[in-house]
Amino acid sequence: MSNETSFSHINFVAATAEDYEDVMSISGGIYNGMDYLPFKYHAWLKDPQRRTYLAKCEGKVVGFESFILVDDGTTAVLEGLRVAPWMRGRGVAGLIQKFCLDTLQSNYPEVKRVRMTRAENPPASVLAKYKVISSKAVVSVLIPADQLDTTIKLLESRVNNLDKSKNLSVLGAEEILRFFEESKSREDLLPGGLIVQGWHPFGTHKSNLNLLLKQKIVWMYSHLGDSSGLTASSKATTTSGDSQAYLEGFLSLGTPPFPVPLAEGIYRLDIDMFGNDPFYAKVHVLEQLKIGVQALPAGTGLVCLLFADESLRTEVGQLCEGLTPLYVVKEQMILEMEI
Ligand SMILES: CC(C)(COP(=O)(O)OP(=O)(O)OC[C@H]1O[C@@H](n2cnc3c(N)ncnc32)[C@H](O)[C@@H]1OP(=O)(O)O)[C@@H](O)C(=O)NCCC(=O)NCCS
């Protein structure tokens, strides 16, 4: 496959395993060292629901983009976009995305919308095409290998609401399926009806559940109303003194830690949170972190990326006070466009 474009010297081809080094050579420094592609590249090539493409100029790799088909094949999620530093600012990103959209329209007519996730302040040209569906606060910290134990102890001392700790359970496949089937829990907890896991926005289609269950994601859920006697409409007082109604329940997804280019022996742990109760948010961060740390190879450290409702930014930040902050992005935005 090879499509010439108006840039007569740029063509698009399917990415292959042999292109790994070339793709890495255009990826230096991306996402402040948090790039997922070095770890995921080969798995992406093997994923039957994903297509991966390169932009080439005079035989050299100058760009990469991919899409994965989700929501029963009706949505394509664009992911992994990058352009070689020496080719930036010349419209290559627009061309490779246009190539993907053209491919979707000609080869996948059942795809009705395209989604992508971006950091804060996406270019105006992107916002002109895509609608913002939802956004979340991002807090990120670096925990070196020799500080993992003391960090967990520190967070334990800050998470001291026993009632709220009691209501937490790790969900198995059956319970996750039930969560997908209960429209009420979805509507309440998932902004825009989307479950965003490790930067991927999924609708709550059962077909996506299979995709999610293939990964070793840790699903945690806290249900209000059990032993604590709280109900969906219960009110609580925030640290700022305001009275606020909290959503029923709190869900978090911990993506199994994977190595990132930031430094040798540094793994990335994403914790995606759904709900707006700050106490539950703290319990979930702590419990997800404990499980994440158990999955780490000996002697490795973590960058922990926490994604939470914007109203939780301050409280999640307070929980992490004293840890090494690491700026990755400030906000996570989900964008969507009908095609
Ligand atoms: C962001 C990046 C891909 C932009 O590439 P570029 O070729 O220099 O972009 P240009 O400004 O020349 O291209 C402009 C076109 O690309 C699109 N574009 C630019 N940045 C974009 C972004 N972050 N996301 C989506 N589209 C983008 C513009 O909408 C425009 O499209 P149009 O021509 O259809 O209007 C490039 O700077 C890069 O590789 N950065 C590092 C990786 C990264 O930050 N990726 C962000 C996506 S997660």
PDBQT file of the ligand as one rigid body, heavy atoms in Angstrom, charges set to zero:
ROOT
HETATM    1  C1  LIG A 401       2.367  17.541  17.325  1.00  0.00    +0.000 C 
HETATM    2  C2  LIG A 401       3.079  17.172  16.035  1.00  0.00    +0.000 C 
HETATM    3  C3  LIG A 401       2.644  15.777  15.615  1.00  0.00    +0.000 C 
HETATM    4  C4  LIG A 401       2.653  18.182  14.972  1.00  0.00    +0.000 C 
HETATM    5  O1  LIG A 401       3.233  17.793  13.742  1.00  0.00    +0.000 OA
HETATM    6  P1  LIG A 401       3.552  18.855  12.594  1.00  0.00    +0.000 P 
HETATM    7  O2  LIG A 401       3.673  18.125  11.320  1.00  0.00    +0.000 OA
HETATM    8  O3  LIG A 401       4.696  19.716  12.995  1.00  0.00    +0.000 OA
HETATM    9  O4  LIG A 401       2.240  19.737  12.597  1.00  0.00    +0.000 OA
HETATM   10  P2  LIG A 401       1.982  20.972  11.658  1.00  0.00    +0.000 P 
HETATM   11  O5  LIG A 401       1.691  22.112  12.567  1.00  0.00    +0.000 OA
HETATM   12  O6  LIG A 401       3.013  21.158  10.635  1.00  0.00    +0.000 OA
HETATM   13  O7  LIG A 401       0.694  20.443  10.906  1.00  0.00    +0.000 OA
HETATM   14  C5  LIG A 401      -0.484  21.109  10.979  1.00  0.00    +0.000 C 
HETATM   15  C6  LIG A 401      -1.543  20.093  10.832  1.00  0.00    +0.000 C 
HETATM   16  O8  LIG A 401      -1.362  19.069  11.834  1.00  0.00    +0.000 OA
HETATM   17  C7  LIG A 401      -2.419  19.116  12.762  1.00  0.00    +0.000 C 
HETATM   18  N1  LIG A 401      -1.861  19.005  14.119  1.00  0.00    +0.000 N 
HETATM   19  C8  LIG A 401      -0.862  19.716  14.647  1.00  0.00    +0.000 A 
HETATM   20  N2  LIG A 401      -0.670  19.334  15.932  1.00  0.00    +0.000 NA
HETATM   21  C9  LIG A 401      -1.590  18.392  16.181  1.00  0.00    +0.000 A 
HETATM   22  C10 LIG A 401      -1.906  17.627  17.329  1.00  0.00    +0.000 A 
HETATM   23  N3  LIG A 401      -1.250  17.749  18.492  1.00  0.00    +0.000 N 
HETATM   24  N4  LIG A 401      -2.915  16.746  17.253  1.00  0.00    +0.000 NA
HETATM   25  C11 LIG A 401      -3.614  16.600  16.100  1.00  0.00    +0.000 A 
HETATM   26  N5  LIG A 401      -3.347  17.286  14.991  1.00  0.00    +0.000 NA
HETATM   27  C12 LIG A 401      -2.345  18.181  15.035  1.00  0.00    +0.000 A 
HETATM   28  C13 LIG A 401      -3.079  20.460  12.563  1.00  0.00    +0.000 C 
HETATM   29  O9  LIG A 401      -4.455  20.397  12.926  1.00  0.00    +0.000 OA
HETATM   30  C14 LIG A 401      -2.902  20.709  11.110  1.00  0.00    +0.000 C 
HETATM   31  O10 LIG A 401      -3.843  19.958  10.374  1.00  0.00    +0.000 OA
HETATM   32  P3  LIG A 401      -4.455  20.547   9.020  1.00  0.00    +0.000 P 
HETATM   33  O11 LIG A 401      -3.285  20.748   8.111  1.00  0.00    +0.000 OA
HETATM   34  O12 LIG A 401      -5.375  19.456   8.588  1.00  0.00    +0.000 OA
HETATM   35  O13 LIG A 401      -5.152  21.807   9.426  1.00  0.00    +0.000 OA
HETATM   36  C15 LIG A 401       4.625  17.215  16.183  1.00  0.00    +0.000 C 
HETATM   37  O14 LIG A 401       4.977  18.459  16.709  1.00  0.00    +0.000 OA
HETATM   38  C16 LIG A 401       5.175  16.116  17.076  1.00  0.00    +0.000 C 
HETATM   39  O15 LIG A 401       5.506  15.043  16.604  1.00  0.00    +0.000 OA
HETATM   40  N6  LIG A 401       5.270  16.382  18.392  1.00  0.00    +0.000 N 
HETATM   41  C17 LIG A 401       5.701  15.388  19.335  1.00  0.00    +0.000 C 
HETATM   42  C18 LIG A 401       4.603  14.345  19.569  1.00  0.00    +0.000 C 
HETATM   43  C19 LIG A 401       3.308  14.961  20.033  1.00  0.00    +0.000 C 
HETATM   44  O16 LIG A 401       3.282  15.874  20.831  1.00  0.00    +0.000 OA
HETATM   45  N7  LIG A 401       2.191  14.445  19.501  1.00  0.00    +0.000 N 
HETATM   46  C20 LIG A 401       0.897  15.048  19.826  1.00  0.00    +0.000 C 
HETATM   47  C21 LIG A 401      -0.167  14.154  19.543  1.00  0.00    +0.000 C 
HETATM   48  S1  LIG A 401      -0.518  13.137  20.951  1.00  0.00    +0.000 SA
ENDROOT
TORSDOF 0
